[in-house]
Amino acid sequence: MWFIEPNLAFELESVDEATATIAVEFFLEAAPPGTDGREVGITLALPIEELGRAAAEWERDIAPFPPR
């Protein structure tokens, strides 16, 4: 998944009934200090149940705003 912001990328690496593993890549100025703009990434193992709760909270948070 790529965004308009080209300095940040997400990739779903794997998913099972309990966990989603997501790679997050940071490029250029989005990379941490001291990396000289090199690509830096982290991998997150996130519980599916928590992702569902986060998605529901996100939907509630953006509900007051008009769709784009």
N, C-alpha and C positions, 0 to 999 in steps of 0.2 A: 504494500500500500504506500503510495507516494502522495505527497500533499503539494499545494502551491509553494509551500516553504521547501525549497530543494535541499535544505541543510538537515532534514530530519526524515527518517524512514522507519517504518514498522513492517515486520514480516512475521506471519504466523508460521512457526517452524513445525509445530505438532500440536495435536489435541487428542485427548482421550476423555473418558467419562468424568474425570476429576480435575484435570489440569490442562491449561493452555500454555504453551511455551512460545513466547514472543521475543523476537530479536529487535532491538532498538539501535539504530545507527545514527550517529551525530557527525555532521560534516562541517568543515570550514569553521566559521565563527560560532556555530552551535556546539563544537567540540569543547571539552574541558580545557581550562588554561594549561599551558605547558605542552600541548600536543602539536603545536605549530600548524594547526588546521588539518592535521591528518584525520582520517576516518577513525572513529572510536565507537565501539559497540558494547552493549550489555545484553544479556539474555535474562528474561524474566520468566519464572515458572509461576503462573497465577491460578489459584483455585477457580474453577468454573463458577461455583456458587457466588464467590466474591465479585466476579466479573458481571454476573447477572444483577447483583445489587448495585454495582457501580453504574451500569447502563440505565437502570430504573431511576437512580438518583439524577443522572445526567438529563434524562427526559423530563423529570420534574423541574430541574434547574432552568432548562431552556424553554419550557412551556410558555412563559410570559412574552417571549420574543417572536416576532413574525418569521415565517419560513422564508428562506432565500431561494 
